[in-house]
Amino acid sequence: MASTGKTPAAQSAAPAGGPELRAFAMQLRHMNGEINRLAHAFAAEQGLHATDIQALGAILDSETPLTPGGLRRHLGLTSGAVTACLDRLERAGHIRRARESADRRVVHLHYLPEARSAARSSFMPLAAATARAQERFSGDELTTVLRFLATLNEELDQLRR
């Protein structure tokens, strides 16, 4: 039998297909649909596109100020599409572009505090649902769930590359 490099426990716990994989897929699709419903409602309320919401999320989640080029790579869009997206976000009062580095060619994107407040109120139902769900799990279980989600996101990032 060929070794996969996984421990026996990891091999038996990882669904290779079948009902476990189907159950994961169904739950992930359902969660994705509900989050998309909230995101699309926010986009419509703010006069934005779905891509604009993805851009806002990337700007918000970035550990350092994001550049238009970094956003382009993250979203997989053309430079022109990113420029149009940033123009919409700036006009709607969600972001500002700033030239803050010694290299004046570098533009950093910042999510404006007022816009964060608007987003926070729109996504409060998601935050409340998340908090209620967390209450039903132990700290160890939540650590495992977070590890699974982080690992799944790493795998999804690899698909994009």
Secondary structure, 3 states (H helix, E strand, C coil): CCCCCCCHHHHHHCCCCHHHHHHHHHHHHHHHHHHHHHHHHHHHHHCCCHHHHHHHHHHHHCCCCECHHHHHHHHCCCHHHHHHHHHHHHHCCCEEEECCCCCCCCCEEEECHHHHHHHHHHCHHHHHHHHHHHCCCCHHHHHHHHHHHHHHHHHHHHHHC
